[in-house]
């Protein structure tokens, strides 16, 4: 050892001696030598001589192979070049580190020795023959150190280790087997003396944070250059907060993200029986470091006896960047109860779990549904399953959807037989395919539990959904023009609960053209009419299906198929004909109403209780008006009704008080003509249609007797005896309508059948008038006047008035229909003359005149008697008028004569005294000569 120390001392002395020798230092690319006057000659590795002139400052920048610029001896003086190296910060793990260096060879071409302050030598070698790039082998560590040239005390450079950094993606994790935290990063150290860990934990208690520094056993640390691990079990399982910082050597401390553990529960716990039991919660950070933990369910129920079954194997992927591979398990005991969806609140160390967790007792479970045959309604099904009974404050309800896509529903309360069986009536509005139940709180109707969804799947093919068995009880009738019909029943829907359409086929047919008794008539042939049901829609409550059908007539049925299953046939018929009004015009009947059918051949008239097709007939397009030609026969008066498609009309004759067939309408007799009779009566003849022997004819107030019927061609004639009724009292200016007598005009003709009281129809508004009076002979009287007797026809004492000439025959009286007597006063020439006189007679408003009466004068009568009447006035007025006219004519003649005479005298005078001659005008007429006069 003494020899080694001596050698080292000698070496140090030699080094100091050499430093005294002239040397050149290199600063950058400038060579500085101790003697400034010399010319430096250098030899490179190729033994080429290089001269450095002081004038350029001994610049060696042009010589990149500095590695070969070895120490030199110039003029016997030794020139030493100091080494120059550059090394960046290195990883804490050390190793071969890139280095840039210059003048690392001595004058013998050997590499110079580099060491640290402890004289530890470092090996280096060029990289791929480079003259400046090296790899130097440096040790691991955590604190900086200097590198020296072994022969010099000057430090070449200071080596610094890189600071530690955390893995950004996964800065830490927990070991699920031993509860260690693993910190991931780079430039850590495997030397425990280099690693300083500072840990501060915070405990939450009653929402107040309490911090404390934790010490740890250094022997439990696991260290390497990329990972630091140490026990931190609490941070993986307990509620709290942890702050961790790490210092490596002389680098700055690094801070891990704060680990904050709040209680977390993953998912709702499993249901338990209503008798109570243990529930299990899985989650993160469910343990308390202060033993303060509580679980409250539904606001008032406490889950007691909290335990951690996996306490010996806790771990679990907790905080921060944990991998979540394990979970903490917590159990507690729940008391008995009912219902579900109770909120569960977990509080650990004063911190409440933020997860929305709900607890439920066992939910009702549907296992199977027995669907009976729906012979009766309501439709009752039996449900088998589990957990159907409820507590007193809850109630089990069955949910039935009344719209597609489960957008709305109604509850039905079932009859619970026991905990595993119940029965419920399925309402008509329920959509098929899905069955659900809810447990509802009675007080606030809040849903506490939901059953499983039980879908009604066809067991045959496991695809087609079953229906609540549809039942169709009836179908509405349709107008003969067609329209919308309604099927009435239960569970009638066109879609399942999820909107999938239900296949529905409705096909119908009817039989038309049948007689009044409902069977095929000899006058018609039955026919089958097919009915297509289109645009099928459903009602709101599931009791109706609607579709549009074509027009038709008759009675038939519908075949129904729903979801591939056939239902019983349903009777169907078009609406029977309905008569709103009937009117008879002449021999035609005008019917208004509905459902008369499209074709005239489908409408029958029940005449004489036998179906007939009457032509011509016309039906309006809307089948609400028909015109029927009644056949002109000599049949007895009867009634008729219409039949369309085997259905009789429902018209009731409200004016018929005889209690006849309410479905029939009577045909009224028609009077076309009637003859006239004298006031003495006689055979009355009425012609027309539908006249019968059981008719009662009344003229005014007089009934006609002994009616008989005869036929001629297409007309019927009714004859009867109209008796003559003579008034015994003379009524002047009175109409016979007030009295039961036979006289006068415009009497109402009334024909009523004695069978049904049907009054005749008088299309021409005929009225009956008796013949006017006729005078055939008269007796005569002398000039003294007296009683005269008239003979003739159509006499009566109603409105009887007689005049002879201008003289009224007083007190007329008819003692028979053929004679009248009256009194003529004394003959007065002023009022009468001795010639034949007119006899004027009036009976009940009818007047006739006959030039037939003459006086029987017995003595001479002077007619030159002053008469102050109008006839004497005319006798003297006529001569006066004649004389006046003659005087006027003579005056006119005389005036004309005198005028002409004056004209002639004037012309003679002009001829006697002629004027001087003048030129006559053109076309001048020559003057007249005397010959003209």
NORGI-V13184 format. One record per pair of residues at least 4 apart in sequence whose ideal C-beta (glycine too) atoms are under 7 Angstrom apart, sorted by sequence separation. I is the first residue (numbers start at 1). J is the second residue. If there is no record, write none. Layout:
i={I:I}
j={J:J}
This chain:
i={1:2:3:4:5:6:7:8:9:10:11:12:13:14:15:19:43:44:54:73:90:105:106:115:116:126:148:167:175:216:232:233:234:247:272:273:288:297:310:318:347:390:403:417:426:441:458:478:479:495:496:514:515:539:561:619:620:643:656:660:677:678:691:698:727:734:753:762:781:796:803:815:828:842:857:867:868:870:871:873:874:876:877:878:879:880:881:882:883:884:885:886:887:888:889:890:891:892:893:894:895:896:897:898:899:900:901:902:903:904:905:906:907:908:909:920:928:26:27:33:43:73:74:105:115:148:166:175:189:204:205:223:272:281:288:317:347:374:390:401:403:417:440:441:457:458:478:487:495:514:515:539:561:562:584:585:597:606:607:620:643:677:686:698:699:711:712:736:752:753:781:803:804:814:827:832:842:867:43:44:52:63:105:106:115:127:189:234:247:296:297:317:390:402:416:417:440:458:495:496:514:515:520:538:597:698:752:803:814:841:866:24:25:33:71:72:90:104:105:114:115:126:127:148:149:174:175:202:203:221:222:235:246:272:295:317:345:346:402:415:440:441:458:478:494:495:514:538:560:582:583:596:604:605:619:641:642:677:696:697:709:710:736:752:781:802:813:840:841:24:41:42:52:71:104:113:114:126:127:147:148:202:245:246:295:317:372:388:401:402:414:415:440:457:458:494:604:618:641:736:751:812:813:24:31:41:60:71:125:146:147:172:173:202:221:245:317:372:400:414:438:439:456:476:493:515:536:537:582:604:605:617:618:675:709:710:735:750:751:779:840:41:42:71:87:114:124:125:147:172:220:245:269:316:371:399:400:414:439:456:475:476:494:559:560:617:652:656:675:697:778:779:802:812:22:23:124:172:200:201:220:269:295:315:316:370:438:475:513:536:558:581:617:686:707:708:801:811:838:839:22:39:40:69:87:124:146:147:171:172:244:269:316:369:370:399:400:412:438:475:513:514:535:557:558:579:580:601:617:651:653:674:695:727:778:800:810:811:22:50:171:200:201:293:344:398:412:513:534:535:557:580:616:650:653:684:707:749:809:810:838:839:39:85:86:122:123:144:145:170:199:216:314:344:369:397:398:437:474:513:533:534:557:558:579:603:614:615:649:651:673:693:706:727:777:800:809:839:85:122:144:199:216:243:267:343:344:397:412:436:472:473:511:512:557:578:614:648:671:672:693:705:706:725:726:775:776:809:836:24:85:122:144:265:266:342:368:397:398:473:533:556:577:578:603:614:672:693:704:705:725:776:797:837:84:144:167:199:241:242:266:341:342:366:367:436:472:511:512:532:556:578:600:614:671:692:704:725:749:775:797:807:836:837:36:40:83:84:167:228:241:265:342:367:395:396:471:531:532:555:577:600:670:691:704:705:724:749:774:796:802:807:836:44:84:142:166:197:241:264:310:341:366:434:435:470:471:509:510:531:554:576:577:600:669:670:748:749:773:774:795:45:83:141:165:263:264:308:309:340:365:396:471:509:554:575:669:670:684:702:747:774:800:802:804:31:44:82:83:138:164:165:240:264:287:308:340:364:365:434:435:470:509:510:531:553:574:639:669:702:746:747:773:788:796:820:834:907:81:164:165:239:263:308:309:339:365:433:469:470:509:552:597:639:641:669:747:771:772:773:795:45:164:238:239:262:263:338:340:364:433:468:508:529:596:603:605:641:667:695:697:699:702:746:771:794:795:834:44:163:164:235:239:261:279:306:307:337:363:364:432:467:640:641:745:770:793:795:807:33:44:99:122:162:362:508:529:598:639:640:691:793:795:806:807:161:192:235:306:398:400:507:597:639:669:689:744:792:806:30:31:42:305:389:400:402:404:506:596:608:639:640:688:689:691:743:791:805:834:30:117:195:304:305:388:595:596:687:688:742:791:827:30:31:43:83:116:117:192:303:304:401:594:638:790:904:29:42:102:116:303:389:400:401:506:594:596:608:637:687:789:790:29:101:116:192:303:388:465:593:607:686:29:100:209:284:364:387:388:433:504:592:611:637:685:686:789:805:829:41:100:101:114:115:190:195:197:201:285:301:401:432:592:607:804:805:40:69:189:190:284:301:386:388:432:591:606:685:787:788:829:70:71:72:98:99:114:115:188:190:204:385:432:467:591:605:606:684:804:38:66:70:71:99:114:188:189:204:301:384:432:683:684:787:788:829:38:66:67:68:70:98:99:112:113:188:203:295:297:384:399:590:591:605:606:630:700:786:803:830:67:97:187:188:202:399:430:604:683:684:702:786:70:96:97:188:201:202:382:383:398:399:588:589:603:604:701:785:802:830:96:186:188:201:397:588:682:702:785:96:97:185:201:287:382:383:396:397:506:512:588:589:603:681:785:801:830:114:184:286:381:426:494:510:512:587:588:602:681:784:785:95:184:199:200:284:380:381:396:397:494:510:511:587:602:681:781:783:799:800:94:183:283:284:286:298:494:510:511:553:680:783:799:94:182:183:199:282:283:297:298:380:381:394:395:493:510:511:587:677:679:798:799:33:94:239:379:394:492:510:798:799:93:94:142:182:197:198:238:282:297:378:379:394:395:509:551:597:700:796:90:92:181:237:378:393:394:508:596:597:699:700:795:796:87:92:142:180:181:197:238:239:240:280:281:295:296:390:393:493:508:553:595:790:794:804:92:180:237:238:393:492:508:699:180:181:195:196:238:280:295:491:492:507:790:142:179:180:279:338:490:492:506:507:698:179:195:278:279:294:338:490:492:637:743:175:179:181:194:293:394:489:506:697:742:744:22:24:26:194:234:278:279:293:339:488:637:741:743:21:23:26:338:488:505:636:695:696:21:22:23:24:25:179:261:277:292:487:632:695:741:26:261:276:292:486:487:504:695:696:189:276:290:694:695:739:18:188:189:259:276:288:289:486:502:503:694:187:259:266:275:288:432:502:503:681:692:694:778:18:85:174:272:274:286:297:428:431:484:485:510:736:183:257:274:428:433:434:510:679:67:274:431:432:433:484:485:508:510:679:734:775:66:67:431:432:433:483:577:734:65:66:83:369:431:731:733:775:64:82:482:577:730:731:732:482:576:729:731:773:90:92:366:482:582:699:727:732:82:87:92:481:577:579:726:727:730:773:85:86:89:90:91:366:478:480:574:576:578:726:727:85:87:89:90:480:576:577:578:579:783:83:89:183:364:480:576:773:775:782:573:576:772:774:778:780:781:782:783:364:674:773:775:778:780:781:782:783:772:780:782:26:237:634:775:671:783:236:237:236:279:524:671:237:265:164:236:632:634:669:730:236:263:475:582:587:730:164:172:235:584:586:171:205:263:364:366:369:171:203:363:365:366:164:203:205:274:363:364:365:161:163:166:263:265:274:363:366:472:516:523:726:163:262:264:268:271:272:273:360:379:513:515:523:671:164:166:263:265:268:269:271:272:379:512:516:521:523:555:666:668:670:237:264:268:271:404:406:553:554:555:668:669:670:671:679:726:265:271:470:553:554:555:666:668:669:672:674:678:404:405:668:670:676:677:678:724:377:404:405:480:674:676:677:92:374:404:467:472:475:480:516:671:676:91:92:401:467:474:477:478:479:515:660:92:374:470:475:477:478:371:472:477:658:340:658:339:656:657:743:744:745:743:744:745:339:587:142:143:144:341:142:143:341:340:341:736:239:339:340:735:239:339:379:239:379:429:430:377:428:429:428:428:479:480:678:679:479:637:678:679:480:679:480:637:516:515:518:93:514:516:92:512:512:510:15:179:680:177:679:176:678:176:174:176:481:481:174:207:480:174:205:206:204:205:203:204:204:172:173:174:172:173:176:171:173:176:170:92:480:584:586:585}
j={5:6:7:8:9:10:11:12:13:14:15:16:17:18:19:23:47:48:58:77:94:109:110:119:120:130:152:171:179:220:236:237:238:251:276:277:292:301:314:322:351:394:407:421:430:445:462:482:483:499:500:518:519:543:565:623:624:647:660:664:681:682:695:702:731:738:757:766:785:800:807:819:832:846:861:871:872:874:875:877:878:880:881:882:883:884:885:886:887:888:889:890:891:892:893:894:895:896:897:898:899:900:901:902:903:904:905:906:907:908:909:910:911:912:913:924:932:31:32:38:48:78:79:110:120:153:171:180:194:209:210:228:277:286:293:322:352:379:395:406:408:422:445:446:462:463:483:492:500:519:520:544:566:567:589:590:602:611:612:625:648:682:691:703:704:716:717:741:757:758:786:808:809:819:832:837:847:872:49:50:58:69:111:112:121:133:195:240:253:302:303:323:396:408:422:423:446:464:501:502:520:521:526:544:603:704:758:809:820:847:872:31:32:40:78:79:97:111:112:121:122:133:134:155:156:181:182:209:210:228:229:242:253:279:302:324:352:353:409:422:447:448:465:485:501:502:521:545:567:589:590:603:611:612:626:648:649:684:703:704:716:717:743:759:788:809:820:847:848:32:49:50:60:79:112:121:122:134:135:155:156:210:253:254:303:325:380:396:409:410:422:423:448:465:466:502:612:626:649:744:759:820:821:33:40:50:69:80:134:155:156:181:182:211:230:254:326:381:409:423:447:448:465:485:502:524:545:546:591:613:614:626:627:684:718:719:744:759:760:788:849:51:52:81:97:124:134:135:157:182:230:255:279:326:381:409:410:424:449:466:485:486:504:569:570:627:662:666:685:707:788:789:812:822:33:34:135:183:211:212:231:280:306:326:327:381:449:486:524:547:569:592:628:697:718:719:812:822:849:850:34:51:52:81:99:136:158:159:183:184:256:281:328:381:382:411:412:424:450:487:525:526:547:569:570:591:592:613:629:663:665:686:707:739:790:812:822:823:35:63:184:213:214:306:357:411:425:526:547:548:570:593:629:663:666:697:720:762:822:823:851:852:53:99:100:136:137:158:159:184:213:230:328:358:383:411:412:451:488:527:547:548:571:572:593:617:628:629:663:665:687:707:720:741:791:814:823:853:100:137:159:214:231:258:282:358:359:412:427:451:487:488:526:527:572:593:629:663:686:687:708:720:721:740:741:790:791:824:851:40:101:138:160:281:282:358:384:413:414:489:549:572:593:594:619:630:688:709:720:721:741:792:813:853:101:161:184:216:258:259:283:358:359:383:384:453:489:528:529:549:573:595:617:631:688:709:721:742:766:792:814:824:853:854:54:58:101:102:185:246:259:283:360:385:413:414:489:549:550:573:595:618:688:709:722:723:742:767:792:814:820:825:854:63:103:161:185:216:260:283:329:360:385:453:454:489:490:528:529:550:573:595:596:619:688:689:767:768:792:793:814:65:103:161:185:283:284:328:329:360:385:416:491:529:574:595:689:690:704:722:767:794:820:822:824:52:65:103:104:159:185:186:261:285:308:329:361:385:386:455:456:491:530:531:552:574:595:660:690:723:767:768:794:809:817:841:855:928:103:186:187:261:285:330:331:361:387:455:491:492:531:574:619:661:663:691:769:793:794:795:817:68:187:261:262:285:286:361:363:387:456:491:531:552:619:626:628:664:690:718:720:722:725:769:794:817:818:857:68:187:188:259:263:285:303:330:331:361:387:388:456:491:664:665:769:794:817:819:831:58:69:124:147:187:387:533:554:623:664:665:716:818:820:831:832:187:218:261:332:424:426:533:623:665:695:715:770:818:832:57:58:69:332:416:427:429:431:533:623:635:666:667:715:716:718:770:818:832:861:58:145:223:332:333:416:623:624:715:716:770:819:855:59:60:72:112:145:146:221:332:333:430:623:667:819:933:59:72:132:146:333:419:430:431:536:624:626:638:667:717:819:820:60:132:147:223:334:419:496:624:638:717:61:132:241:316:396:419:420:465:536:624:643:669:717:718:821:837:861:74:133:134:147:148:223:228:230:234:318:334:434:465:625:640:837:838:74:103:223:224:318:335:420:422:466:625:640:719:821:822:863:105:106:107:133:134:149:150:223:225:239:420:467:502:626:640:641:719:839:74:102:106:107:135:150:224:225:240:337:420:468:719:720:823:824:865:75:103:104:105:107:135:136:149:150:225:240:332:334:421:436:627:628:642:643:667:737:823:840:867:105:135:225:226:240:437:468:642:721:722:740:824:109:135:136:227:240:241:421:422:437:438:627:628:642:643:740:824:841:869:136:226:228:241:437:628:722:742:825:137:138:226:242:328:423:424:437:438:547:553:629:630:644:722:826:842:871:156:226:328:423:468:536:552:554:629:630:644:723:826:827:138:227:242:243:327:423:424:439:440:537:553:554:630:645:724:824:826:842:843:138:227:327:328:330:342:538:554:555:597:724:827:843:139:227:228:244:327:328:342:343:425:426:439:440:538:555:556:632:722:724:843:844:79:140:285:425:440:538:556:844:845:140:141:189:229:244:245:285:329:344:425:426:441:442:556:598:644:747:843:138:140:229:285:426:441:442:556:644:645:747:748:843:844:136:141:191:229:230:246:287:288:289:329:330:344:345:439:442:542:557:602:644:839:843:853:142:230:287:288:443:542:558:749:231:232:246:247:289:331:346:542:543:558:841:194:231:232:331:390:542:544:558:559:750:232:248:331:332:347:391:543:545:690:796:229:233:235:248:347:448:543:560:751:796:798:77:79:81:249:289:333:334:348:394:543:692:796:798:77:79:82:394:544:561:692:751:752:78:79:80:81:82:236:318:334:349:544:689:752:798:84:319:334:350:544:545:562:753:754:248:335:349:753:754:798:78:248:249:319:336:348:349:546:562:563:754:248:320:327:336:349:493:563:564:742:753:755:839:80:147:236:334:336:348:359:490:493:546:547:572:798:246:320:337:491:496:497:573:742:131:338:495:496:497:548:549:572:574:743:798:839:131:132:496:497:498:548:642:799:131:132:149:435:497:797:799:841:131:149:549:644:797:798:799:550:644:797:799:841:159:161:435:551:651:768:796:801:152:157:162:551:647:649:796:797:800:843:156:157:160:161:162:437:549:551:645:647:649:797:798:157:159:161:162:552:648:649:650:651:855:156:162:256:437:553:649:846:848:855:647:650:846:848:852:854:855:856:857:439:749:848:850:853:855:856:857:858:848:856:858:103:314:711:852:749:861:315:316:316:359:604:751:318:346:246:318:714:716:751:812:319:346:558:665:670:813:248:256:319:668:670:256:290:348:449:451:454:257:289:449:451:452:251:290:292:361:450:451:452:249:251:254:351:353:362:451:454:560:604:611:814:252:351:353:357:360:361:362:449:468:602:604:612:760:254:256:353:355:358:359:361:362:469:602:606:611:613:645:756:758:760:328:355:359:362:495:497:644:645:646:759:760:761:762:770:817:357:363:562:645:646:647:758:760:761:764:766:770:497:498:761:763:769:770:771:817:471:498:499:574:768:770:771:187:469:499:562:567:570:575:611:766:771:187:188:497:563:570:573:574:575:611:756:189:471:567:572:574:575:469:570:575:756:439:757:439:756:757:843:844:845:844:845:846:441:689:248:249:250:447:249:250:448:448:449:844:348:448:449:844:349:449:490:351:491:541:542:490:541:542:542:543:594:595:793:794:595:753:794:795:597:796:598:758:643:643:646:225:646:648:225:645:646:645:151:315:817:315:817:315:817:316:315:317:622:623:317:350:623:318:349:350:349:350:349:350:351:320:321:322:321:322:325:321:323:326:321:248:644:761:763:763}
